[in-house]
Amino acid sequence: MEAEFQSYIILFLVSIVLVRTILTKIQNKPRPPPSPMALPVIGHLHLLALIPHQAFHKLSSRYGSLIHIFLGSVPCLVASSPDMAKEFLKTHEGSFSSRPSMAVVDYLAYGSSDFVFAPYGPYWKFMKKLCVSELLGGRTLDQLLPVRHEELTSFVQLIRKKAKAAEAFDVGAALITITNNIITRMTMGQSWSKNERDADVVRKVVKNLDLQGFGKRVKELRDTFDTMMERVIEEHQETRKKRKELGEGCDAVKDLLDILLDISEDETSEFRLSRINIKAFIMNIFAAGTDTSAITTEWALAELINHPEVMKKAIQEIDSIVGKNRLVQESDIANLPYLQAIVKETPAAPLIVRESTEACSIGGYEIPAKTRLFVNVWAINRDPNHWEKPLEFEPERFVTEDGSGKSQLDVRGQHFHLLPFGSGRRGCPGTSLALQVVQTTLAAIIQCFEWKVEGGSNNVDVGT
């Protein structure tokens, strides 16, 4: 009996040790953020519906400002508060400095030989510095100001012509045309509103950068774009050769393609840009600079039509600064703080997307490498902890009462409850250009025309 009793005691002690060991391992196991119930194979895809950022917001309202989901087998995080956005985009920016790789984007961007989707590293740093200092820097934007003003003037004249003839006019399509013309003239010195074939290629490239699929159509599109770009590059090189023979070129205004070709020919450059790098970067410019600016301007105009008291204040500000005898110009925007407030109040791109390059710990949660991050800007803009009456269109929230009228809240990523252009290293390098195009175009169309809704509805449907 004594031997049997001793065996029970030993078994009991061993059990205690095993239980403690198991509990310790469980406690030390990396803890992921809260997560809804997932389904086999598809993960949480069934919860996203047709509008992902709204679905993310609904999930975050239930599970918290940081949640963990799977899109199929891809691990993802959704950050839905300014504090969480700051954690990822500033405090732990080094761990989330890359963008996720997608097959269609990688193919269209020549194997990520571009800038926007290139992995974080020496080449990306070189291109970022190049964008800030030369390609999209202040000096280049100033030199190409006449291009933007000419296109804006032509745009206003087109609307006036349609109005006088009482013809139907698609404002959204026209805004896309003007932004396309501005971008293509600044990039390659030619307007594509007069070349429907090339314009159609650009539209298809921009559209397909948002697709997940990959097939024959994408390959044909990349081939068509490549043929077009080869022709444009050859034309530029021929023009550059003639200028050089004539001793010209030093004082000539250069478009972005000329600047890229200069760098590709510079033997002292830190990186010698290849032809593929150039074509991929031009694709980035099209994708980032066309539809986004047009949609923002159209949305702002719709909100102004729906809020006539705001429209009236904006027109009064323009009349007091610019007058009625000339068209508003980019140089006037600095003196139009209420117009700037309207653009700030206009909804931005709903999601910022990143991917972790290394494991890290955030908010007590362990985040493995290769985790996709969605910062839900749409939800952050509706956060009642940072915005009073967040669902209402109120530009006044960006207007100070110190006499200047200029809000200290800027849009360049320093305030994490206002992130229309992202933040940090991967923030949009074209912010200055985008603001100039959107603000000046919006100012011109409300300065020159009276906008109102006719028919059964009193408002423009801007959705949610």
C-alpha positions in Angstrom: 0.0 0.0 0.0 2.8 2.4 0.9 4.5 1.9 -2.6 1.2 2.4 -4.3 0.6 5.6 -2.3 4.0 6.9 -3.2 3.3 6.2 -6.9 0.1 8.4 -6.6 2.1 11.2 -5.0 4.7 11.1 -7.7 2.0 11.0 -10.5 0.3 14.0 -8.8 3.5 16.0 -8.6 4.4 15.2 -12.2 0.9 16.3 -13.3 1.3 19.7 -11.5 4.6 20.3 -13.3 3.1 19.4 -16.7 0.1 21.7 -16.1 2.3 24.6 -15.0 4.5 24.1 -18.1 1.5 24.0 -20.4 0.0 27.2 -18.8 3.3 29.0 -19.0 3.6 28.2 -22.7 0.1 29.4 -23.3 0.7 32.6 -21.4 4.0 33.2 -23.3 2.4 32.4 -26.7 2.2 35.5 -29.0 -1.2 37.0 -28.6 -2.9 38.3 -31.8 -5.4 41.2 -31.7 -9.1 40.4 -31.4 -10.6 38.6 -34.3 -14.1 37.6 -35.5 -15.0 34.0 -36.2 -13.3 32.9 -39.4 -14.4 30.3 -42.0 -12.1 27.6 -43.5 -10.2 28.6 -46.6 -11.8 32.0 -47.1 -11.1 33.4 -43.6 -13.1 36.6 -43.1 -13.8 37.4 -46.8 -17.5 36.7 -46.2 -17.6 39.7 -43.8 -16.3 42.3 -46.2 -19.4 42.8 -48.5 -19.0 45.3 -51.4 -17.5 48.2 -49.6 -14.5 46.9 -47.5 -13.8 50.1 -45.5 -17.4 50.2 -44.2 -17.2 46.5 -43.4 -13.9 47.1 -41.5 -15.6 50.0 -39.6 -18.5 47.8 -38.6 -16.1 45.0 -37.3 -13.9 47.5 -35.5 -17.0 49.0 -33.7 -17.5 45.5 -32.2 -14.0 44.2 -31.7 -11.9 47.3 -31.1 -9.6 49.8 -32.9 -7.2 47.0 -33.9 -8.5 43.7 -35.2 -6.9 40.7 -36.8 -8.5 39.1 -39.9 -7.6 36.7 -42.7 -8.3 37.4 -46.3 -8.2 33.9 -47.5 -4.8 32.8 -46.0 -3.4 36.3 -45.9 -3.0 37.6 -42.3 -4.2 41.2 -42.0 -4.6 44.0 -39.4 -7.2 46.7 -39.5 -6.3 49.9 -37.6 -9.3 52.2 -37.1 -8.3 55.0 -34.7 -5.8 57.9 -34.9 -3.8 56.4 -32.0 -3.5 53.1 -33.8 -2.6 54.8 -37.1 0.2 56.6 -35.3 1.5 53.4 -33.8 1.9 51.8 -37.3 2.7 54.8 -39.4 5.1 56.6 -37.0 6.2 54.7 -33.9 6.7 51.4 -35.8 7.0 52.9 -39.3 10.2 50.9 -39.9 8.3 47.6 -39.6 5.6 48.7 -42.0 7.6 50.5 -44.7 6.6 48.2 -47.6 3.5 47.7 -49.7 1.9 44.3 -50.3 2.8 42.6 -53.5 -0.1 41.7 -55.9 0.4 39.8 -59.1 -1.4 42.2 -61.4 0.3 45.3 -60.0 3.7 43.6 -60.0 3.2 42.7 -63.7 1.9 46.1 -64.8 4.7 47.9 -62.9 7.4 45.8 -64.7 8.1 43.5 -61.7 7.9 46.3 -59.1 10.6 48.3 -61.0 8.5 51.4 -60.2 8.5 53.7 -57.2 5.1 53.3 -55.5 5.2 49.5 -55.2 9.0 49.0 -55.0 10.3 47.3 -51.9 11.7 49.6 -49.2 15.4 49.8 -49.8 18.2 51.8 -51.5 16.4 52.1 -54.8 13.2 53.2 -53.2 15.0 55.8 -51.1 16.7 57.2 -54.2 13.4 57.6 -56.0 11.7 59.2 -53.0 14.5 61.7 -52.8 14.3 62.3 -56.5 10.5 62.9 -56.3 10.9 65.4 -53.5 13.9 67.3 -54.9 13.2 67.2 -58.7 10.3 65.3 -60.2 7.6 66.7 -57.9 9.5 69.4 -56.1 8.6 73.1 -56.0 11.0 74.2 -58.8 9.5 71.7 -61.3 5.9 72.5 -60.3 6.6 76.2 -60.7 8.2 75.7 -64.2 5.1 73.6 -65.3 2.6 76.1 -63.9 1.7 77.5 -67.3 0.7 73.9 -68.4 -1.8 73.6 -65.5 -3.2 77.1 -66.1 -3.7 76.5 -69.8 -5.6 73.3 -69.1 -7.7 75.0 -66.5 -8.6 77.8 -68.8 -9.6 75.3 -71.6 -11.7 73.4 -69.1 -13.6 76.5 -68.0 -14.1 77.5 -71.7 -15.5 74.0 -72.4 -18.1 74.3 -69.6 -19.1 77.8 -70.7 -19.5 76.5 -74.3 -21.7 73.6 -73.1 -23.8 75.9 -70.9 -24.5 78.4 -73.6 -25.6 75.7 -76.0 -27.7 74.1 -73.2 -26.0 70.8 -73.8 -25.7 67.9 -71.4 -22.4 67.8 -69.7 -20.7 65.0 -67.8 -18.8 66.8 -65.0 -17.1 63.7 -63.7 -15.8 62.7 -67.2 -14.6 66.3 -67.9 -12.7 66.5 -64.6 -11.0 63.2 -65.4 -10.1 64.7 -68.8 -8.5 67.8 -67.3 -6.5 65.9 -64.7 -5.4 63.5 -67.4 -4.3 66.3 -69.7 -2.4 68.1 -66.8 -0.6 64.9 -65.8 0.3 63.8 -69.3 1.5 67.3 -70.4 3.6 67.6 -67.2 4.9 64.1 -67.7 5.4 63.8 -71.4 4.7 67.2 -72.9 1.6 66.2 -74.8 -2.2 66.4 -74.2 -4.0 63.1 -74.7 -7.5 64.6 -75.0 -6.6 64.9 -78.7 -5.3 61.3 -78.8 -8.2 59.0 -77.8 -6.2 55.8 -78.4 -3.4 56.7 -75.9 -5.9 58.2 -73.5 -7.8 54.9 -73.5 -4.7 53.0 -72.7 -4.0 55.2 -69.6 -7.6 54.8 -68.4 -7.4 51.0 -68.6 -4.0 50.9 -66.8 -5.4 52.9 -63.9 -8.5 50.7 -63.7 -6.6 47.5 -63.8 -4.2 48.5 -61.0 -7.1 47.9 -58.7 -7.8 44.3 -59.8 -6.6 41.1 -58.1 -7.0 38.8 -61.1 -4.4 38.1 -63.7 -4.8 36.9 -67.3 -4.6 37.6 -71.0 -6.3 41.0 -70.7 -3.6 42.3 -68.3 -0.8 41.0 -70.5 -2.3 42.7 -73.5 -2.7 45.9 -71.6 0.9 46.0 -70.4 2.1 45.3 -74.0 -0.1 48.1 -75.3 1.2 50.5 -72.7 4.8 49.4 -73.3 4.4 50.1 -77.1 3.0 53.5 -76.4 5.8 54.4 -73.9 8.5 53.2 -76.3 7.1 55.5 -79.0 7.0 58.5 -76.6 10.5 57.9 -75.3 11.9 57.6 -78.8 10.2 60.9 -79.7 11.7 62.6 -76.6 15.1 61.2 -77.4 15.0 62.5 -81.0 13.9 65.9 -79.8 16.7 66.0 -77.1 19.2 65.0 -79.8 18.1 67.9 -82.1 18.2 70.4 -79.2 21.7 69.3 -78.3 22.9 69.7 -81.9 21.5 73.2 -82.0 23.0 74.0 -78.6 19.6 74.3 -77.0 18.1 72.7 -74.0 19.8 74.3 -71.0 17.0 76.8 -70.5 14.2 74.8 -71.9 11.4 73.8 -69.6 11.6 70.0 -69.0 8.8 67.6 -68.5 9.1 64.7 -66.0 10.2 62.3 -68.7 13.0 64.6 -69.7 14.2 64.7 -66.1 14.1 60.9 -65.9 16.1 60.6 -69.1 18.7 63.1 -67.8 19.1 60.9 -64.7 19.3 57.7 -66.8 22.2 59.3 -68.8 24.0 60.7 -65.8 27.0 58.4 -65.1 27.5 60.0 -61.7 24.0 59.3 -60.5 23.6 57.1 -57.4 21.3 54.9 -59.6 21.3 54.7 -63.3 17.6 54.5 -64.2 16.8 51.9 -66.8 14.2 52.2 -69.5 12.0 49.8 -67.5 12.4 52.0 -64.4 11.3 55.1 -66.4 8.2 53.4 -67.9 7.2 51.9 -64.5 7.5 55.4 -62.8 5.4 57.0 -65.6 2.7 54.3 -64.9 2.8 55.3 -61.2 2.2 59.0 -62.1 -0.9 58.0 -64.2 -2.3 55.8 -61.5 -1.8 58.2 -58.7 -2.5 61.5 -60.3 -5.6 61.1 -62.6 -8.8 59.6 -61.2 -8.0 60.5 -57.5 -7.8 64.2 -58.1 -10.9 64.2 -60.4 -13.0 62.2 -57.9 -12.0 64.5 -55.0 -12.9 67.6 -57.0 -16.3 66.1 -58.1 -17.1 65.1 -54.5 -16.3 68.5 -53.2 -18.5 70.2 -55.8 -21.4 67.8 -54.9 -21.1 68.7 -51.3 -21.1 72.4 -52.1 -24.2 72.0 -54.2 -25.8 70.2 -51.3 -24.8 72.9 -48.8 -25.6 76.2 -50.5 -24.6 78.3 -47.5 -21.0 76.8 -47.7 -21.0 77.5 -51.5 -22.0 81.1 -50.8 -19.2 81.6 -48.3 -16.7 80.1 -50.7 -17.8 82.4 -53.6 -17.7 85.4 -51.4 -14.1 84.6 -50.3 -13.0 84.1 -53.9 -14.7 87.4 -55.0 -13.1 89.3 -52.2 -9.5 88.0 -53.0 -9.6 87.4 -56.7 -12.5 89.6 -57.9 -14.7 89.0 -60.9 -12.4 90.2 -63.7 -9.9 87.3 -63.9 -9.8 83.6 -63.4 -8.5 82.3 -60.0 -4.9 81.1 -60.1 -2.7 78.8 -58.0 -1.0 81.8 -56.4 -4.4 82.8 -55.0 -5.0 79.6 -53.0 -2.8 80.6 -50.1 -5.2 83.5 -49.5 -8.3 81.4 -49.7 -8.4 79.5 -46.3 -12.1 78.7 -46.5 -11.6 77.0 -49.9 -8.7 75.0 -48.4 -11.0 74.0 -45.5 -13.6 72.7 -48.0 -11.0 70.4 -49.6 -9.8 69.2 -46.2 -13.4 68.4 -45.4 -13.9 66.4 -48.6 -13.6 62.6 -48.1 -10.2 61.1 -49.1 -9.0 57.6 -50.2 -10.6 55.3 -47.6 -7.7 53.0 -46.9 -3.9 53.1 -46.4 -2.3 49.8 -47.2 1.1 48.6 -45.9 2.8 45.3 -45.1 5.2 44.4 -42.2 8.7 43.6 -43.2 9.6 42.2 -39.8 8.0 40.9 -36.6 7.1 43.5 -34.0 5.0 44.1 -30.9 2.3 46.7 -30.9 -0.2 47.4 -28.2 0.8 44.2 -26.4 0.1 42.1 -29.5 2.7 40.2 -31.4 2.7 41.0 -35.2 4.5 38.6 -37.5 6.3 39.6 -40.6 4.4 39.7 -43.9 1.2 40.8 -42.2 -0.9 43.2 -44.3 -2.1 46.4 -42.7 -5.2 48.4 -43.5 -5.4 51.8 -41.9 -9.1 52.7 -42.2 -9.0 56.5 -42.9 -12.7 56.4 -43.6 -13.4 55.2 -40.0 -10.8 57.6 -38.5 -12.7 60.5 -40.2 -15.8 59.4 -38.3 -14.2 59.0 -34.9 -16.3 61.1 -32.4 -13.4 61.1 -30.0 -11.5 63.5 -32.4 -14.3 65.1 -34.5 -17.4 66.9 -33.4 -20.4 66.0 -35.6 -18.1 63.8 -37.8 -20.9 62.8 -40.2 -21.7 66.4 -41.1 -20.1 68.4 -43.9 -18.6 71.4 -41.9 -15.5 73.1 -43.4 -15.7 75.5 -40.4 -13.9 72.8 -38.3 -10.8 73.7 -40.3 -11.1 77.5 -39.9 -9.5 79.2 -37.0 -10.7 82.4 -35.2 -7.3 84.0 -34.9 -7.9 86.3 -37.8 -5.9 84.4 -40.3 -8.6 81.8 -40.9 -5.9 79.2 -41.5 -6.1 75.9 -39.6 -3.0 74.4 -38.0 -4.3 71.0 -39.1 -2.4 70.1 -42.2 -2.9 67.2 -44.6 0.7 66.0 -44.9 0.6 63.2 -42.3 1.5 65.0 -39.1 -2.0 64.7 -37.6 -3.2 61.2 -37.5 -6.9 61.9 -37.4 -6.4 63.6 -40.8 -4.6 61.4 -43.3 -5.8 62.1 -46.9 -2.3 61.6 -48.3 -1.0 59.0 -45.8 2.0 59.6 -43.5 5.7 58.9 -43.1 8.0 57.4 -45.7 5.3 56.0 -47.8 3.2 59.1 -47.7 2.2 60.5 -51.1 5.1 62.4 -52.7 2.7 64.2 -55.0 0.7 66.0 -52.3 1.6 69.5 -53.4 0.6 68.8 -57.0 -2.6 67.2 -56.0 -3.6 70.0 -53.7 -2.8 72.6 -56.4 -4.9 70.8 -59.0 -7.9 70.1 -56.8 -8.1 73.4 -55.0 -7.6 75.6 -58.1 -10.0 73.5 -60.3 -12.7 73.6 -57.6 -12.2 77.4 -57.1 -12.4 78.0 -60.8 -15.7 76.1 -61.4 -17.5 77.7 -58.5 -16.1 81.1 -59.4 -17.3 81.0 -63.0 -20.6 79.1 -62.8 -23.7 78.7 -60.7 -24.4 75.1 -59.8 -27.8 73.7 -58.7 -29.8 70.6 -58.8 -32.8 70.4 -61.1 -35.5 67.8 -61.2 -37.1 65.7 -58.5 -34.2 65.7 -56.1 -32.9 68.7 -54.2 -29.5 67.1 -53.5 -26.7 65.4 -55.3 -26.4 61.8 -54.0 -23.0 61.5 -52.5 -23.6 58.1 -50.9 -21.9 57.4 -47.6 
